Amino acid sequence: MDIEVIKIHDLLVKKKIKRIVFIPSKTEIWEIKSNNNNNIYWIDFVKKYCSCKGFYYNNKNRTCYHIRAVDEAITQNGYEIEFLQDSEFNNYLDYLIDNLLDNNI
């Protein structure tokens, strides 16, 4: 079995995929917690963007498995959902940026 299929399965089973919905704008950000470390990757599913290193290095060849994991999560309804107010959007982005900096230095 393909290693990325196993990784996607693990993300679904361990409930590591979260859909963040900001109200009232309905802006969505998907969040995936890594199986291997403390990294949190954020995904814009509509734009097919992921904050992982694989997205930057392999995007021309194939979609990173985090984006494929969100697709599977949507298909299987296998994700957590969290609602935040639009007024919390900037704080949430600060949290994501801090996480990226902490785990990529």
N, C-alpha and C positions, 0 to 999 in steps of 0.2 A: 504494500500500500504506500502511496505517495506520502512523504513526510509532512507536506503542507496540509494534506487532507487530515492527517492525524492531529496536527496542531489546531486546525479549525474545529475538529471534533472536541478536543480538550477545552478550547475556549467556550464552546457551547455547553458542554457538560458541567464545567466548573463555574458557569454563569459569570463570565468575565466580560461580557459585552453589555454596555449600557447605552440607552438612547436618552439624551438630554434634550428636553423640549422647553423652550423659553416662551412664556405666556405674557402678553397676548400675541406677540409677533409670530409664534409658531416656528421660530428659527430652531433648527435641529443640529446637534452635534452628537456624533457617536463616539464612545469612549471604550477602549479595550485595555484591560490590565494584562500585562505580560504574564505568561506562565513561568518565565524563567527568572525574573527580577522585579524590581519595583517600578519599572517603566509603565507609563500610561500613554497610550497612543490615541490621538484624536483623528477622527475620520469625517470628512465631508463626503457623504455617500453620493450626493447629487453631482458634485464636481469630480468624484473619483480621486480624492486627495487623502493621503495618510501622512502622519508626521514621522513614521518610522524611517530608519536609514535605508531599508530595502526599497522603499518607494523611490528614493532619490537615485539609488544605484541601479535598480533593475526596471524602472518604469517603462523604458523603451522596449524591453523584451517581454514583460508580462506584468499584470496587476499584482501588487503585493497581497499576501494572504490575509491581511487584516481587512482589506476591502472585500475580499471574497467571503470572509467570515461574517461581515455585516450582512452581506447578501443572503447567506445561509440563515443567519439569525432572523432576518425578516421573513424568509420563506417558512421557517419552522416556528416562528413566534418565540424564539429562544433568547430573549434579552430582557434585562431589567429596564424600567423606564423611570425617569426622574423629571419632575416638573419644577422649573425655576422661573422666577419673575424676570422680565426683561431688565429690570433695574439691577439684577445680579450678574448680567452678562459680562461686564468688564471685570468683575472680581473673579468670575469663572475663567476668563481668558488669562488673567494674571496667574491663577493656579496652574493652568496648563503650561504656560511659559516657564514658570518656576520649575515644574516637574521636568520639562524638556532640558532645561539648563542643568539641573541637579544630576540628571542621569546621562548626560552626553558630554560632560567635561572630563 
